[in-house]
Amino acid sequence: MEEYYDIFAELLEEERVYMDPGLTFDSICRWIGVSRADFDMYLMSETGCSGSDILKAYRGAASLRFLKKYGILL
C-alpha cells in the first residue's frame, strides 16, 4: 500500500489533481489501480482520515489560499 500512498501523495502535491472539482477519491483509486475500500482503510490507519476527507482538505486549503492571496472565492 505504501507505493499507492506515494502515488496518491504525488498526485495531490505535485500534480494538484484536487483542483478538478469533479474528481473523486474513487477516480484516483481507479487511476492508480488500487481497491478504494482497501486504500481507504490504509489511509485511515496511517492518517486517521479517509481518502475523501484528504481530498476535501486539499480543496479547502486551495480555496483558502486563493481567497487570501487574490480575494477570489473558489
Secondary structure, 3 states (H helix, E strand, C coil): CHHHHHHHHHHHHCCCHHHCCCCCHHHHHHHHCCCHHHHHHHHHHHHCCCHHHHHHHHHHHHHHHHHHHHCCCC
